Amino acid sequence: MSQTKENKIKGIVLAGGSGSRLYPITKVYSKQLTLIYDKPLIYYPLSILMLGGIKDILIISDENTIPLYQKLFDDGSQIGISIDYAVQEAPNGIAEAFIIGEEFIGGNSVSLILGDNIFYGDLNFFYRALKRNGGATIFGYKVNDPERYGIVEFDAEDKVISIEEKPAKPKSQYAVPGLYVYDNRVVDISKSLTPSARGELEISDVNSYYLKKGDLHAEKISRGVAWLDTGTPEALLQASNFFGVIEERQGLKVACIEEIALYKEFINKDEFEQIIKKMPKSLYREYLYKLLVELNQQSIGTFS
């Protein structure tokens, strides 16, 4: 799935869902706007797509939240990317994102990330998936409580044998996080699905289709990577504390989309400076300004 001129990889952030577990705050705004340490939650999944070199991104949410995302990101051009928006009328399942995004995806491949999933650490597992030609790639993350998740089972050669959704007796400890990479077939596959018993178009059914065709790949995520699923108040608190410690100790921000845009060369230094000038006085602005000063003193290095 290399990003050729003919077949780019588009990105989708699915930031929908009712957020019922986070009631009552979700009466006011989407959980993806909840603060994780010093920035909205949606910055974290968006940053993963950007780190993968994906510049064309669709944010899917409900009609009440889309205007808030537009206020937050506009069209993305200020950070050198293109952001489109689409409405999901109801939480009808992850796979519906590909139907909603059919026109956006066009004839390209696509990577989808759920708006409440955070990854921190070595992202080579994702970069490898983006380079794969054809098929679908899911990821496996080892967990202590596999019965709570969709589970992927591997054979001795790390090929996928089976996928199960929240099994009572899991066949492995590898959960499937909310990050996926698909070739263009995913649109038609999603359109052919029948809603499950809970009335949703299940992403597990999409993955099962690719598995039956022999086109499902899975990348194991190494133990040095943190995957945080921020669907509960406890998880949100843990994520905020986690990134607070990292940023305080290192003096480096996580999921700072302006910094990523600069080091991925989506924008140049002059454009980066203009972004800073338009920001109000804040700790976030101070951090970016410090980067600018450092860049004026040395050449830009690579960012990974």
Secondary structure, 3 states (H helix, E strand, C coil): CCCCCCCCEEEEEECCCCCHHHCCHHHCCCHHHCEECCEECCHHHHHHHHHCCCCEEEEEECCCCHHHHHHHHCCCHHHCCEEEEEECCCCCCCCHHHHHCHHHHCCCEEEEEECCEEEECCCHHHHHHHHCCCCEEEEEEECCCHHHCEEEEECCCCCEEEEEECCCCCCCCEECCCEEEECCHHHHHHHCCCCCCCCCCCHHHHHHHHHHCCCEEEEECCCCCEEEECCCHHHHHHHHHHHHHHHHHHCCCCCCHHHHHHHCCCCCHHHHHHHHHHCCCCHHHHHHHHHHHHHHHCCCCCCC
